[in-house]
Amino acid sequence: MADSINPENEGEDLQSQIEEVEALSSIYGDEWCVIDEASRIFCIKISSDLEESKLTACLQIILPPDYPSASPPIYQINAAWLRGPERAKLANSLEDLYVEHVGESILYLWVEKIREFLVEKSQSTETVVQQEKVNMTAEEEVDDADEDEDVPDFRTLKLNTENALLFMDRSDDEELPPVKHGQAITDRRSTFQPHLAPVVTPRQVKMVLGKLYENKKIASATHNIYAYRIHCEDKHSFLQDCEDDGETAAGGRLLHLMQILDVRNVMVVVSRWYGGILLGPDRFKHINNCARNILVEEGYTPSLDETTRSGAKTRRPKSKKTK
């Protein structure tokens, strides 16, 4: 709404942001990077600082106009090794810090919390690299020719700044959407299972992920790939995003499928348990087939037979109501 930002605080917030950025630049030197000054987009590369078992992560940050007085920073953590439950654990710890220091500059505390997380992760295993190679499917090792996987695409971040601001939904009265579980597909000992939930806010996306990770079997999956699309009627646009969870390019393919089907106000998660046998490109086929099947089952898109009978290449998704 128009009164979401208090003009009296706007100047103070901007000054606080300028001072905080200057301090962080002084503290972290070349690790701190200004991506877009006008849009208040920054990043910092964080490492565990251990010679052995070194881990790194890149923290992307967007500072809303009413940070720090009223809103937290919008952030994304990029790290190829950071998967489902661990990512949720780290996100929760950052949010706890924000709640403890609401109204204050929080970025330094966030960076050091992430560094502390990296150190603990590094020390919890004898050889982190070996452990991650065990957890990584062989397909990913082949696909992982790009050594800069942890480096984010800041052009995409900049383009999505306006949509990212929609994540600042601070309502606490939203209900957890119902989560549906679809039929699993098994191929050469790898199993894929889809999950679906209606969502109309980014907060609900997070609530659904948290609910899924409460299931020990889902939390133990090698990958939990997801994508969502939320229709913003007032802006005539979509708020949409995806997550590979280590299965390189799978999230983007899943989101592309949802775009082609023109589904809206829904998220799909596909869990994959890797069975030790290479599937190659077939893994993407199974992920998308799982997703399409559950979208058809829940009425978000017509079945292939229905589409063929109608003679249409695409069809509007059936209306789904969410509470």
Secondary structure as UniProt FT lines:
FT   HELIX           2..4
FT   HELIX           7..28
FT   HELIX           29..31
FT   STRAND          32..36
FT   TURN            37..40
FT   STRAND          41..47
FT   STRAND          56..62
FT   TURN            65..70
FT   STRAND          74..78
FT   TURN            80..81
FT   HELIX           84..100
FT   TURN            101..103
FT   HELIX           107..123
FT   HELIX           128..135
FT   HELIX           138..143
FT   TURN            144..145
FT   TURN            147..150
FT   HELIX           154..159
FT   HELIX           161..164
FT   HELIX           165..167
FT   STRAND          180..181
FT   STRAND          185..187
FT   TURN            188..189
FT   STRAND          190..198
FT   HELIX           202..213
FT   HELIX           216..219
FT   STRAND          223..232
FT   TURN            233..236
FT   STRAND          237..243
FT   TURN            245..246
FT   TURN            248..249
FT   HELIX           250..261
FT   STRAND          266..273
FT   TURN            280..281
FT   HELIX           282..297
FT   TURN            298..299
FT   HELIX           304..310
//
